[in-house]
Amino acid sequence: MAKQVAPSSLFEAHEALWRRRPAHDAAPAEWAAFHRHSAEVYAAAAKADVANRQEASQYAVFAIRRAREIEHRLDPTLDCEA
Protein backbone atom coordinates (compact mmCIF):
# COMPACT_ATOMS: atom_id res chain seq x y z
CA MET A 1 0.00 0.00 0.00
CA ALA A 2 1.33 3.43 -0.94
CA LYS A 3 2.18 5.86 1.84
CA GLN A 4 -0.34 8.67 2.25
CA VAL A 5 1.13 12.13 1.70
CA ALA A 6 -0.46 15.01 3.57
CA PRO A 7 -1.79 17.77 1.31
CA SER A 8 0.18 20.98 1.25
CA SER A 9 -2.87 23.07 0.32
CA LEU A 10 -6.63 23.09 0.48
CA PHE A 11 -6.70 22.64 -3.29
CA GLU A 12 -4.59 19.47 -3.02
CA ALA A 13 -6.93 18.17 -0.32
CA HIS A 14 -9.95 18.73 -2.57
CA GLU A 15 -8.22 17.00 -5.48
CA ALA A 16 -7.09 14.00 -3.46
CA LEU A 17 -10.50 13.49 -1.89
CA TRP A 18 -12.34 13.86 -5.18
CA ARG A 19 -10.36 10.91 -6.55
CA ARG A 20 -11.20 8.76 -3.49
CA ARG A 21 -14.89 9.66 -3.34
CA PRO A 22 -17.13 6.57 -3.14
CA ALA A 23 -19.77 5.85 -5.76
CA HIS A 24 -23.05 7.65 -5.26
CA ASP A 25 -24.75 4.35 -4.33
CA ALA A 26 -21.94 3.11 -2.05
CA ALA A 27 -22.85 1.62 1.31
CA PRO A 28 -23.42 4.16 4.10
CA ALA A 29 -20.52 2.70 6.08
CA GLU A 30 -18.22 3.42 3.13
CA TRP A 31 -19.44 7.02 3.04
CA ALA A 32 -18.93 7.39 6.79
CA ALA A 33 -15.34 6.14 6.45
CA PHE A 34 -14.77 8.53 3.54
CA HIS A 35 -16.01 11.50 5.57
CA ARG A 36 -13.83 10.51 8.56
CA HIS A 37 -10.82 10.30 6.23
CA SER A 38 -11.81 13.65 4.68
CA ALA A 39 -11.79 15.27 8.11
CA GLU A 40 -8.22 14.06 8.65
CA VAL A 41 -7.10 15.29 5.23
CA TYR A 42 -8.68 18.71 5.70
CA ALA A 43 -7.18 19.03 9.19
CA ALA A 44 -3.75 18.32 7.69
CA ALA A 45 -4.40 20.90 4.97
CA ALA A 46 -5.38 23.45 7.62
CA LYS A 47 -2.00 22.99 9.28
CA ALA A 48 -0.08 23.30 6.01
CA ASP A 49 -2.05 25.98 4.14
CA VAL A 50 -2.00 29.05 6.37
CA ALA A 51 -3.80 31.23 3.82
CA ASN A 52 -6.76 28.82 3.75
CA ARG A 53 -6.59 27.53 7.33
CA GLN A 54 -10.07 28.70 8.33
CA GLU A 55 -11.76 27.22 5.26
CA ALA A 56 -9.89 23.91 5.54
CA SER A 57 -10.84 23.71 9.22
CA GLN A 58 -14.48 24.29 8.33
CA TYR A 59 -14.34 21.48 5.77
CA ALA A 60 -12.87 19.20 8.44
CA VAL A 61 -15.67 20.03 10.87
CA PHE A 62 -18.31 19.48 8.18
CA ALA A 63 -16.78 16.11 7.22
CA ILE A 64 -16.72 14.79 10.79
CA ARG A 65 -20.31 15.94 11.34
CA ARG A 66 -21.39 14.18 8.16
CA ALA A 67 -19.63 10.97 9.23
CA ARG A 68 -21.35 11.10 12.63
CA GLU A 69 -24.77 11.67 11.04
CA ILE A 70 -24.33 8.61 8.83
CA GLU A 71 -23.02 6.51 11.72
CA HIS A 72 -25.96 7.57 13.87
CA ARG A 73 -28.41 6.53 11.13
CA LEU A 74 -26.67 3.16 10.97
CA ASP A 75 -26.76 2.73 14.75
CA PRO A 76 -29.11 5.13 16.58
CA THR A 77 -27.70 4.01 19.95
CA LEU A 78 -24.43 5.80 19.15
CA ASP A 79 -23.90 9.14 20.79
CA CYS A 80 -23.99 11.54 17.85
CA GLU A 81 -21.43 13.85 19.48
CA ALA A 82 -18.82 11.13 20.18
C-alpha positions as CSV (number, residue, x, y, z in Angstrom):
1,M,0.0,0.0,0.0
2,A,1.3,3.4,-0.9
3,K,2.2,5.9,1.8
4,Q,-0.3,8.7,2.3
5,V,1.1,12.1,1.7
6,A,-0.5,15.0,3.6
7,P,-1.8,17.8,1.3
8,S,0.2,21.0,1.2
9,S,-2.9,23.1,0.3
10,L,-6.6,23.1,0.5
11,F,-6.7,22.6,-3.3
12,E,-4.6,19.5,-3.0
13,A,-6.9,18.2,-0.3
14,H,-10.0,18.7,-2.6
15,E,-8.2,17.0,-5.5
16,A,-7.1,14.0,-3.5
17,L,-10.5,13.5,-1.9
18,W,-12.3,13.9,-5.2
19,R,-10.4,10.9,-6.6
20,R,-11.2,8.8,-3.5
21,R,-14.9,9.7,-3.3
22,P,-17.1,6.6,-3.1
23,A,-19.8,5.8,-5.8
24,H,-23.1,7.6,-5.3
25,D,-24.7,4.4,-4.3
26,A,-21.9,3.1,-2.1
27,A,-22.8,1.6,1.3
28,P,-23.4,4.2,4.1
29,A,-20.5,2.7,6.1
30,E,-18.2,3.4,3.1
31,W,-19.4,7.0,3.0
32,A,-18.9,7.4,6.8
33,A,-15.3,6.1,6.5
34,F,-14.8,8.5,3.5
35,H,-16.0,11.5,5.6
36,R,-13.8,10.5,8.6
37,H,-10.8,10.3,6.2
38,S,-11.8,13.7,4.7
39,A,-11.8,15.3,8.1
40,E,-8.2,14.1,8.6
41,V,-7.1,15.3,5.2
42,Y,-8.7,18.7,5.7
43,A,-7.2,19.0,9.2
44,A,-3.8,18.3,7.7
45,A,-4.4,20.9,5.0
46,A,-5.4,23.5,7.6
47,K,-2.0,23.0,9.3
48,A,-0.1,23.3,6.0
49,D,-2.1,26.0,4.1
50,V,-2.0,29.0,6.4
51,A,-3.8,31.2,3.8
52,N,-6.8,28.8,3.8
53,R,-6.6,27.5,7.3
54,Q,-10.1,28.7,8.3
55,E,-11.8,27.2,5.3
56,A,-9.9,23.9,5.5
57,S,-10.8,23.7,9.2
58,Q,-14.5,24.3,8.3
59,Y,-14.3,21.5,5.8
60,A,-12.9,19.2,8.4
61,V,-15.7,20.0,10.9
62,F,-18.3,19.5,8.2
63,A,-16.8,16.1,7.2
64,I,-16.7,14.8,10.8
65,R,-20.3,15.9,11.3
66,R,-21.4,14.2,8.2
67,A,-19.6,11.0,9.2
68,R,-21.3,11.1,12.6
69,E,-24.8,11.7,11.0
70,I,-24.3,8.6,8.8
71,E,-23.0,6.5,11.7
72,H,-26.0,7.6,13.9
73,R,-28.4,6.5,11.1
74,L,-26.7,3.2,11.0
75,D,-26.8,2.7,14.7
76,P,-29.1,5.1,16.6
77,T,-27.7,4.0,19.9
78,L,-24.4,5.8,19.1
79,D,-23.9,9.1,20.8
80,C,-24.0,11.5,17.8
81,E,-21.4,13.8,19.5
82,A,-18.8,11.1,20.2
